[in-house]
Amino acid sequence: MTSSAPDCRSRRDSGFTLLELLIAISILALMFTLLTGGIRFGVAAWQKGSDIGRHAGEIRTAHRLLRRQIEQLRPVVMQSERRRGRRVAFVGEPDTLRFIAPPPAQSAPPGIYLIQLAIAPAPDGKRLALFWRRLQPDHADFTEDGDLKSVVLGQGLAGGVIDYFGRARGEDVPRWHRRWVGREAVPELIRIRLTYPDDDDRQWPDLIAAPQLGAR
């Protein structure tokens, strides 16, 4: 009976048993799995937050650029070639907006430019792009033709629409219109609405801007 106690102590002093090693390894593996999962979750959360912040910054930049261009719109009145009367150099469609304004890029030569905003199909859905081209002094080249420079302001869109608020001929009160073409004046307000796919965290607040100058 007395000889069993030294034998037990000698076995404990000699090291861990195989069962103890397996338990220790399992615990370490579980801790490593939990630690790795926490690191991955933290990295994913940081990456998502970084993407949201970057996208929000891009949307704010696009808003500022578009608002500035619309507010600086030049409502130049041109003689109509197809019918009697005059019309303003402004074409507003649900997916296209074309008008005259200063250049959007500070590096561009000074002058008056054709500015065109378009919501068009793209490989990843739809995109919002801004185009510009310098016009001749008489504005006779107010068309979509020519060598246009461009910049993409939004991509991966689900859809978008441009609306125009004003009073058309024969209307007593102003209202929102889907088209503004061949009018004698520019609209009072221009609204740009964009939507993203349901699984996209980006949000485009409606942009409503007012031209600052009346037709001349």
Accessible surface in RSA format (square Angstrom, percent):
REM  Atomic radii and reference values for relative SASA: ProtOr
REM  Chains: A
REM  Algorithm: Lee & Richards
REM  Probe-radius: 1.40
REM  Slices: 20
REM RES _ NUM      All-atoms   Total-Side   Main-Chain    Non-polar    All polar
REM                ABS   REL    ABS   REL    ABS   REL    ABS   REL    ABS   REL
RES MET A   1   209.13 108.3 160.11 106.0  49.02 116.7 128.74 109.5  80.38 106.5
RES THR A   2   125.11  89.0 110.21 111.7  14.90  35.5  87.58 117.6  37.52  56.7
RES SER A   3    79.70  67.3  71.77  95.8   7.93  18.3  50.17 106.8  29.54  41.4
RES SER A   4    62.20  52.6  58.53  78.1   3.67   8.5  42.94  91.4  19.26  27.0
RES ALA A   5    48.76  44.8  42.06  64.9   6.71  15.3  48.39  68.2   0.37   1.0
RES PRO A   6    62.19  45.3  57.51  52.4   4.69  17.0  58.63  48.4   3.56  22.1
RES ASP A   7    75.40  52.8  74.76  74.4   0.64   1.5  14.39  33.9  61.00  60.8
RES CYS A   8    46.48  35.2  45.18  50.4   1.30   3.1   9.60  24.3  36.88  39.8
RES ARG A   9   124.90  52.4 124.32  63.4   0.58   1.4  48.82  66.7  76.08  46.1
RES SER A  10    63.68  53.8  52.52  70.1  11.17  25.7  47.40 100.9  16.28  22.8
RES ARG A  11   153.65  64.5 145.93  74.4   7.72  18.4  71.98  98.4  81.67  49.5
RES ARG A  12   164.94  69.3 143.51  73.2  21.43  51.0  74.63 102.0  90.31  54.7
RES ASP A  13   121.43  85.1  87.43  87.0  34.00  80.4  33.13  78.0  88.30  88.1
RES SER A  14    97.48  82.4  52.77  70.4  44.71 103.0  49.41 105.2  48.07  67.3
RES GLY A  15    42.41  52.3   0.00   N/A  42.41  52.3  34.45  94.5   7.96  17.8
RES PHE A  16   158.50  79.3 132.52  82.1  25.98  67.6 133.46  80.9  25.03  71.6
RES THR A  17    78.74  56.0  71.29  72.3   7.45  17.7  74.76 100.4   3.98   6.0
RES LEU A  18   131.37  73.2 122.56  87.7   8.81  22.2 123.72  86.9   7.65  20.6
RES LEU A  19   120.24  67.0 116.72  83.5   3.52   8.9 117.90  82.8   2.34   6.3
RES GLU A  20    83.17  47.7  77.35  58.5   5.82  13.9  29.31  56.7  53.86  44.0
RES LEU A  21    82.70  46.1  82.50  59.0   0.21   0.5  82.70  58.1   0.00   0.0
RES LEU A  22    95.98  53.5  94.74  67.8   1.24   3.1  95.01  66.7   0.97   2.6
RES ILE A  23    90.18  51.3  87.58  65.2   2.60   6.3  90.14  64.9   0.03   0.1
RES ALA A  24    46.71  42.9  41.50  64.0   5.21  11.8  46.51  65.5   0.20   0.5
RES ILE A  25   105.61  60.1 105.01  78.2   0.60   1.4 105.20  75.8   0.40   1.1
RES SER A  26    70.51  59.6  59.88  79.9  10.63  24.5  36.93  78.6  33.57  47.0
RES ILE A  27    94.13  53.6  92.90  69.2   1.23   3.0  94.12  67.8   0.01   0.0
RES LEU A  28   114.52  63.8 110.70  79.2   3.82   9.6 110.94  77.9   3.58   9.6
RES ALA A  29    56.02  51.5  46.39  71.6   9.63  21.9  54.73  77.1   1.29   3.4
RES LEU A  30   108.70  60.5 104.23  74.6   4.46  11.2 108.08  75.9   0.62   1.7
RES MET A  31   114.53  59.3 109.00  72.1   5.53  13.2  97.40  82.8  17.13  22.7
RES PHE A  32   139.66  69.9 135.65  84.0   4.00  10.4 139.17  84.4   0.49   1.4
RES THR A  33    85.89  61.1  80.72  81.8   5.17  12.3  60.14  80.8  25.75  38.9
RES LEU A  34   121.58  67.7 109.21  78.1  12.36  31.1 112.18  78.8   9.40  25.3
RES LEU A  35   113.05  63.0 106.75  76.4   6.30  15.8 112.68  79.1   0.36   1.0
RES THR A  36    35.97  25.6  35.31  35.8   0.66   1.6  31.72  42.6   4.25   6.4
RES GLY A  37    36.16  44.6   0.00   N/A  36.16  44.6  30.89  84.8   5.27  11.8
RES GLY A  38    45.22  55.8   0.00   N/A  45.22  55.8  34.93  95.9  10.29  23.1
RES ILE A  39   101.94  58.0  94.06  70.1   7.87  19.0 100.40  72.3   1.54   4.2
RES ARG A  40   171.41  72.0 164.42  83.8   6.99  16.6  56.77  77.6 114.64  69.5
RES PHE A  41   152.91  76.5 147.11  91.1   5.80  15.1 152.25  92.3   0.65   1.9
RES GLY A  42    36.05  44.5   0.00   N/A  36.05  44.5  31.07  85.3   4.99  11.2
RES VAL A  43    90.34  59.4  87.32  79.1   3.02   7.3  89.79  78.0   0.55   1.5
RES ALA A  44    60.23  55.4  49.79  76.8  10.44  23.8  56.20  79.1   4.03  10.7
RES ALA A  45    52.80  48.5  36.47  56.3  16.34  37.2  44.40  62.5   8.40  22.3
RES TRP A  46   172.79  69.3 162.38  78.6  10.42  24.5 142.71  76.1  30.08  48.8
RES GLN A  47    85.18  47.6  85.18  62.3   0.00   0.0  35.30  75.1  49.88  37.8
RES LYS A  48   115.09  56.1 111.39  68.3   3.71   8.8  61.49  55.3  53.60  57.1
RES GLY A  49    40.85  50.4   0.00   N/A  40.85  50.4  30.79  84.5  10.07  22.5
RES SER A  50    52.24  44.1  35.77  47.7  16.47  37.9  16.76  35.7  35.48  49.7
RES ASP A  51    40.90  28.6  40.90  40.7   0.00   0.0   9.68  22.8  31.22  31.1
RES ILE A  52    81.07  46.1  78.96  58.8   2.11   5.1  80.37  57.9   0.70   1.9
RES GLY A  53    41.33  51.0   0.00   N/A  41.33  51.0  33.50  91.9   7.83  17.5
RES ARG A  54   128.16  53.8 115.00  58.6  13.16  31.3  67.04  91.6  61.12  37.0
RES HIS A  55    41.25  22.5  40.96  28.5   0.29   0.7  26.13  26.9  15.12  17.6
RES ALA A  56    36.20  33.3  30.84  47.6   5.36  12.2  35.10  49.4   1.09   2.9
RES GLY A  57    21.19  26.1   0.00   N/A  21.19  26.1  19.73  54.2   1.46   3.3
RES GLU A  58    86.31  49.6  77.83  58.9   8.48  20.2  39.98  77.3  46.33  37.8
RES ILE A  59    16.67   9.5  16.53  12.3   0.14   0.3  16.66  12.0   0.02   0.0
RES ARG A  60   137.95  57.9 135.41  69.0   2.54   6.0  59.53  81.4  78.42  47.5
RES THR A  61    73.25  52.1  72.68  73.7   0.57   1.4  56.58  76.0  16.66  25.2
RES ALA A  62     1.81   1.7   1.06   1.6   0.75   1.7   1.46   2.1   0.35   0.9
RES HIS A  63    26.59  14.5  26.49  18.4   0.10   0.3  14.57  15.0  12.02  14.0
RES ARG A  64   144.63  60.7 138.22  70.5   6.41  15.3  71.19  97.3  73.44  44.5
RES LEU A  65    26.44  14.7  25.77  18.4   0.67   1.7  26.05  18.3   0.39   1.0
RES LEU A  66     3.50   1.9   3.50   2.5   0.00   0.0   3.50   2.5   0.00   0.0
RES ARG A  67    89.36  37.5  89.36  45.6   0.00   0.0  32.53  44.5  56.83  34.4
RES ARG A  68    99.17  41.6  96.02  48.9   3.16   7.5  45.57  62.3  53.60  32.5
RES GLN A  69     1.46   0.8   1.46   1.1   0.00   0.0   1.20   2.6   0.26   0.2
RES ILE A  70     2.41   1.4   2.41   1.8   0.00   0.0   2.41   1.7   0.00   0.0
RES GLU A  71    56.30  32.3  53.54  40.5   2.76   6.6   4.61   8.9  51.69  42.2
RES GLN A  72    66.75  37.3  64.39  47.1   2.36   5.6  20.26  43.1  46.49  35.3
RES LEU A  73     0.10   0.1   0.10   0.1   0.00   0.0   0.10   0.1   0.00   0.0
RES ARG A  74    60.73  25.5  60.73  31.0   0.00   0.0   2.34   3.2  58.39  35.4
RES PRO A  75     0.00   0.0   0.00   0.0   0.00   0.0   0.00   0.0   0.00   0.0
RES VAL A  76    17.06  11.2  16.74  15.2   0.32   0.8  17.06  14.8   0.00   0.0
RES VAL A  77    29.22  19.2   8.53   7.7  20.69  49.9   8.53   7.4  20.69  56.1
RES MET A  78    30.79  15.9  25.77  17.1   5.02  12.0  30.79  26.2   0.00   0.0
RES GLN A  79   119.01  66.5 102.40  74.8  16.61  39.6  56.60 120.5  62.41  47.3
RES SER A  80    14.03  11.9   5.58   7.4   8.46  19.5   1.10   2.3  12.94  18.1
RES GLU A  81   172.57  99.1 131.02  99.1  41.55  98.9  52.43 101.4 120.14  98.1
RES ARG A  82   234.96  98.7 196.91 100.4  38.05  90.6  76.21 104.2 158.74  96.2
RES ARG A  83   146.05  61.3 131.83  67.2  14.22  33.9  63.35  86.6  82.70  50.1
RES ARG A  84   237.13  99.6 210.98 107.5  26.15  62.3  90.94 124.3 146.19  88.6
RES GLY A  85    39.32  48.5   0.00   N/A  39.32  48.5  33.63  92.3   5.68  12.7
RES ARG A  86   150.80  63.3 137.46  70.1  13.34  31.8  38.85  53.1 111.95  67.9
RES ARG A  87    68.78  28.9  68.78  35.1   0.00   0.0  13.99  19.1  54.79  33.2
RES VAL A  88     0.75   0.5   0.17   0.2   0.58   1.4   0.17   0.1   0.58   1.6
RES ALA A  89     0.13   0.1   0.00   0.0   0.13   0.3   0.00   0.0   0.13   0.4
RES PHE A  90     2.10   1.0   0.00   0.0   2.10   5.5   0.00   0.0   2.10   6.0
RES VAL A  91    23.04  15.2  23.04  20.9   0.00   0.0  23.04  20.0   0.00   0.0
RES GLY A  92     0.00   0.0   0.00   N/A   0.00   0.0   0.00   0.0   0.00   0.0
RES GLU A  93    44.58  25.6  44.58  33.7   0.00   0.0  19.19  37.1  25.39  20.7
RES PRO A  94    42.42  30.9  42.01  38.3   0.41   1.5  42.09  34.7   0.33   2.0
RES ASP A  95    70.17  49.2  70.02  69.7   0.15   0.4  15.27  35.9  54.91  54.8
RES THR A  96    27.95  19.9  27.95  28.3   0.00   0.0  10.63  14.3  17.32  26.2
RES LEU A  97     0.64   0.4   0.64   0.5   0.00   0.0   0.64   0.5   0.00   0.0
RES ARG A  98    28.07  11.8  28.07  14.3   0.00   0.0   0.00   0.0  28.07  17.0
RES PHE A  99     3.68   1.8   3.68   2.3   0.00   0.0   3.68   2.2   0.00   0.0
RES ILE A 100     0.00   0.0   0.00   0.0   0.00   0.0   0.00   0.0   0.00   0.0
RES ALA A 101     0.00   0.0   0.00   0.0   0.00   0.0   0.00   0.0   0.00   0.0
RES PRO A 102    27.30  19.9  27.30  24.9   0.00   0.0  27.30  22.5   0.00   0.0
RES PRO A 103    29.60  21.6  17.11  15.6  12.49  45.4  17.11  14.1  12.49  77.6
RES PRO A 104    13.15   9.6   2.94   2.7  10.21  37.1   3.19   2.6   9.96  61.9
RES ALA A 105    32.79  30.2  24.55  37.9   8.25  18.8  31.81  44.8   0.99   2.6
RES GLN A 106   190.07 106.3 150.97 110.3  39.10  93.1  62.96 134.0 127.11  96.4
RES SER A 107   110.38  93.3  72.44  96.7  37.95  87.4  57.60 122.7  52.78  73.9
RES ALA A 108    16.74  15.4   3.62   5.6  13.12  29.9   7.48  10.5   9.27  24.5
RES PRO A 109    68.19  49.7  62.31  56.8   5.88  21.4  68.18  56.3   0.01   0.1
RES PRO A 110   111.79  81.5 105.38  96.1   6.41  23.3 111.04  91.7   0.75   4.7
RES GLY A 111    33.11  40.8   0.00   N/A  33.11  40.8  22.49  61.7  10.62  23.8
RES ILE A 112    53.53  30.5  49.50  36.9   4.03   9.7  49.50  35.6   4.03  10.9
RES TYR A 113     7.76   3.6   7.76   4.4   0.00   0.0   6.55   4.9   1.21   1.5
RES LEU A 114     0.12   0.1   0.09   0.1   0.03   0.1   0.09   0.1   0.03   0.1
RES ILE A 115     0.07   0.0   0.07   0.1   0.00   0.0   0.07   0.1   0.00   0.0
RES GLN A 116    15.52   8.7  15.52  11.3   0.00   0.0   0.16   0.3  15.36  11.6
RES LEU A 117     2.30   1.3   2.30   1.6   0.00   0.0   2.30   1.6   0.00   0.0
RES ALA A 118    13.89  12.8  13.53  20.9   0.36   0.8  13.53  19.1   0.36   0.9
RES ILE A 119     9.28   5.3   1.37   1.0   7.91  19.1   1.37   1.0   7.91  21.5
RES ALA A 120    35.62  32.8  35.06  54.1   0.56   1.3  35.62  50.2   0.00   0.0
RES PRO A 121   113.51  82.7  95.60  87.2  17.91  65.1  95.86  79.1  17.66 109.7
RES ALA A 122    25.18  23.1   5.25   8.1  19.92  45.3  13.16  18.5  12.01  31.8
RES PRO A 123   152.31 111.0 105.55  96.2  46.76 170.0 119.18  98.4  33.13 205.9
RES ASP A 124    85.40  59.8  58.08  57.8  27.32  64.6  48.94 115.2  36.45  36.4
RES GLY A 125    35.86  44.2   0.00   N/A  35.86  44.2  27.20  74.6   8.66  19.4
RES LYS A 126    78.39  38.2  78.39  48.1   0.00   0.0  32.26  29.0  46.12  49.1
RES ARG A 127    87.27  36.6  87.27  44.5   0.00   0.0   7.58  10.4  79.69  48.3
RES LEU A 128     0.00   0.0   0.00   0.0   0.00   0.0   0.00   0.0   0.00   0.0
RES ALA A 129     2.89   2.7   2.89   4.5   0.00   0.0   2.89   4.1   0.00   0.0
RES LEU A 130     1.61   0.9   1.61   1.2   0.00   0.0   1.61   1.1   0.00   0.0
RES PHE A 131    40.88  20.5  40.83  25.3   0.05   0.1  40.83  24.8   0.05   0.1
RES TRP A 132    27.11  10.9  26.54  12.8   0.57   1.3  24.99  13.3   2.13   3.5
RES ARG A 133    33.22  13.9  28.59  14.6   4.63  11.0  22.96  31.4  10.26   6.2
RES ARG A 134   126.28  53.0 113.71  58.0  12.56  29.9  33.90  46.3  92.37  56.0
RES LEU A 135    13.18   7.3   0.03   0.0  13.15  33.1   0.51   0.4  12.67  34.1
RES GLN A 136   105.19  58.8 103.48  75.6   1.71   4.1  25.27  53.8  79.92  60.6
RES PRO A 137   124.65  90.8  97.98  89.3  26.67  96.9 109.08  90.1  15.57  96.8
RES ASP A 138   100.61  70.5  75.61  75.3  25.00  59.1  47.85 112.6  52.76  52.6
RES HIS A 139    31.77  17.4  31.77  22.1   0.00   0.0  14.98  15.4  16.79  19.5
RES ALA A 140    73.61  67.7  46.03  71.0  27.58  62.7  50.05  70.5  23.55  62.4
RES ASP A 141    36.70  25.7  31.47  31.3   5.23  12.4  31.92  75.1   4.78   4.8
RES PHE A 142    11.07   5.5   2.99   1.9   8.07  21.0   2.99   1.8   8.07  23.1
RES THR A 143    59.43  42.3  58.95  59.8   0.48   1.1  53.13  71.4   6.30   9.5
RES GLU A 144    94.19  54.1  82.00  62.0  12.19  29.0  19.51  37.7  74.68  61.0
RES ASP A 145   109.19  76.5 101.91 101.4   7.28  17.2  35.09  82.6  74.10  73.9
RES GLY A 146    56.90  70.2   0.00   N/A  56.90  70.2  29.24  80.2  27.67  62.0
RES ASP A 147   130.80  91.6 110.42 109.9  20.38  48.2  43.54 102.5  87.25  87.0
RES LEU A 148    43.64  24.3  19.96  14.3  23.68  59.5  19.96  14.0  23.68  63.7
RES LYS A 149   129.14  63.0 123.69  75.9   5.45  13.0  82.62  74.4  46.52  49.6
RES SER A 150    65.11  55.0  37.19  49.6  27.92  64.3   2.54   5.4  62.57  87.7
RES VAL A 151    60.09  39.5  54.39  49.2   5.70  13.7  60.09  52.2   0.00   0.0
RES VAL A 152    64.57  42.5  41.53  37.6  23.04  55.5  41.53  36.1  23.04  62.5
RES LEU A 153    26.17  14.6  10.93   7.8  15.24  38.3  15.77  11.1  10.40  28.0
RES GLY A 154     9.51  11.7   0.00   N/A   9.51  11.7   9.24  25.4   0.27   0.6
RES GLN A 155   104.35  58.4 103.85  75.9   0.50   1.2  16.83  35.8  87.52  66.4
RES GLY A 156    11.61  14.3   0.00   N/A  11.61  14.3  10.06  27.6   1.54   3.5
RES LEU A 157     3.23   1.8   0.00   0.0   3.23   8.1   0.00   0.0   3.23   8.7
RES ALA A 158    58.41  53.7  25.66  39.6  32.75  74.5  33.15  46.7  25.26  66.9
RES GLY A 159    12.55  15.5   0.00   N/A  12.55  15.5  12.55  34.5   0.00   0.0
RES GLY A 160    27.43  33.8   0.00   N/A  27.43  33.8   4.51  12.4  22.93  51.3
RES VAL A 161    27.33  18.0  27.33  24.7   0.00   0.0  27.33  23.7   0.00   0.0
RES ILE A 162     0.00   0.0   0.00   0.0   0.00   0.0   0.00   0.0   0.00   0.0
RES ASP A 163     3.18   2.2   3.18   3.2   0.00   0.0   1.12   2.6   2.07   2.1
RES TYR A 164     0.00   0.0   0.00   0.0   0.00   0.0   0.00   0.0   0.00   0.0
RES PHE A 165    43.88  22.0  43.88  27.2   0.00   0.0  43.88  26.6   0.00   0.0
RES GLY A 166     0.92   1.1   0.00   N/A   0.92   1.1   0.92   2.5   0.00   0.0
RES ARG A 167   143.45  60.2 118.95  60.6  24.49  58.3  13.29  18.2 130.15  78.9
RES ALA A 168    15.30  14.1  10.92  16.9   4.38  10.0  13.07  18.4   2.23   5.9
RES ARG A 169   202.69  85.1 166.35  84.8  36.34  86.5  89.80 122.7 112.88  68.4
RES GLY A 170    79.87  98.5   0.00   N/A  79.87  98.5  41.74 114.6  38.12  85.4
RES GLU A 171    44.51  25.6  30.15  22.8  14.36  34.2  27.76  53.7  16.74  13.7
RES ASP A 172   128.56  90.1 108.95 108.4  19.61  46.4  32.85  77.3  95.71  95.5
RES VAL A 173   104.55  68.8 103.32  93.5   1.24   3.0 103.43  89.9   1.13   3.1
RES PRO A 174    47.62  34.7  36.46  33.2  11.16  40.6  36.46  30.1  11.16  69.4
RES ARG A 175   128.70  54.0 125.79  64.1   2.91   6.9  53.65  73.3  75.05  45.5
RES TRP A 176    76.54  30.7  62.44  30.2  14.10  33.1  45.67  24.3  30.87  50.1
RES HIS A 177    14.72   8.0  10.36   7.2   4.36  11.1   7.87   8.1   6.84   8.0
RES ARG A 178   123.84  52.0 115.40  58.8   8.43  20.1  39.73  54.3  84.11  51.0
RES ARG A 179   122.92  51.6 118.87  60.6   4.04   9.6  46.85  64.0  76.07  46.1
RES TRP A 180     8.50   3.4   8.50   4.1   0.00   0.0   8.50   4.5   0.00   0.0
RES VAL A 181    55.57  36.6  38.15  34.5  17.41  42.0  38.18  33.2  17.39  47.2
RES GLY A 182    21.78  26.9   0.00   N/A  21.78  26.9  10.63  29.2  11.15  25.0
RES ARG A 183    58.71  24.6  55.78  28.4   2.93   7.0  22.76  31.1  35.94  21.8
RES GLU A 184   104.09  59.8  92.23  69.8  11.86  28.2  34.92  67.5  69.16  56.5
RES ALA A 185    46.47  42.7  44.88  69.3   1.59   3.6  44.88  63.2   1.59   4.2
RES VAL A 186    18.60  12.2   8.40   7.6  10.20  24.6   8.40   7.3  10.20  27.7
RES PRO A 187     1.83   1.3   0.00   0.0   1.83   6.7   0.37   0.3   1.46   9.1
RES GLU A 188    94.24  54.1  82.06  62.1  12.18  29.0  43.90  84.9  50.34  41.1
RES LEU A 189    54.62  30.4  54.62  39.1   0.00   0.0  54.62  38.4   0.00   0.0
RES ILE A 190     0.05   0.0   0.00   0.0   0.05   0.1   0.00   0.0   0.05   0.1
RES ARG A 191    40.60  17.0  40.60  20.7   0.00   0.0   1.06   1.4  39.54  24.0
RES ILE A 192     0.00   0.0   0.00   0.0   0.00   0.0   0.00   0.0   0.00   0.0
RES ARG A 193    73.13  30.7  72.51  37.0   0.62   1.5  18.71  25.6  54.41  33.0
RES LEU A 194     8.92   5.0   0.00   0.0   8.92  22.4   0.01   0.0   8.91  24.0
RES THR A 195    79.46  56.5  75.29  76.3   4.17   9.9  71.00  95.4   8.45  12.8
RES TYR A 196    26.21  12.2   7.70   4.4  18.51  48.2   4.32   3.2  21.88  27.0
RES PRO A 197    53.31  38.9  45.31  41.3   8.00  29.1  50.64  41.8   2.67  16.6
RES ASP A 198   158.23 110.8 119.31 118.7  38.92  92.0  44.79 105.4 113.44 113.1
RES ASP A 199   136.03  95.3  98.28  97.8  37.75  89.3  53.19 125.2  82.85  82.6
RES ASP A 200    41.96  29.4  23.85  23.7  18.11  42.8  10.12  23.8  31.84  31.8
RES ASP A 201    88.10  61.7  62.08  61.8  26.02  61.5  22.04  51.9  66.06  65.9
RES ARG A 202    46.66  19.6  35.02  17.9  11.64  27.7  13.16  18.0  33.49  20.3
RES GLN A 203   148.35  83.0 134.67  98.4  13.68  32.6  41.57  88.5 106.78  81.0
RES TRP A 204    16.30   6.5   0.97   0.5  15.33  36.0   1.39   0.7  14.91  24.2
RES PRO A 205    84.26  61.4  72.33  65.9  11.93  43.3  84.10  69.4   0.15   1.0
RES ASP A 206    79.54  55.7  55.62  55.4  23.92  56.6  15.16  35.7  64.38  64.2
RES LEU A 207     0.00   0.0   0.00   0.0   0.00   0.0   0.00   0.0   0.00   0.0
RES ILE A 208    71.97  41.0  61.75  46.0  10.23  24.6  61.75  44.5  10.23  27.7
RES ALA A 209     2.51   2.3   0.00   0.0   2.51   5.7   2.51   3.5   0.00   0.0
RES ALA A 210    32.46  29.8  29.79  46.0   2.67   6.1  29.79  41.9   2.67   7.1
RES PRO A 211    19.78  14.4   1.69   1.5  18.09  65.8   1.69   1.4  18.09 112.4
RES GLN A 212   118.27  66.1  87.23  63.8  31.03  73.9  35.15  74.8  83.12  63.0
RES LEU A 213    81.51  45.4  75.09  53.7   6.42  16.1  78.36  55.0   3.15   8.5
RES GLY A 214    58.94  72.7   0.00   N/A  58.94  72.7  39.27 107.8  19.68  44.1
RES ALA A 215    45.12  41.5  12.72  19.6  32.39  73.7  12.95  18.2  32.17  85.2
RES ARG A 216   163.13  68.5 128.28  65.4  34.84  83.0  88.27 120.6  74.85  45.4
END  Absolute sums over single chains surface
CHAIN  1 A    14117.2      11674.3       2442.9       8244.5       5872.7
END  Absolute sums over all chains
TOTAL         14117.2      11674.3       2442.9       8244.5       5872.7
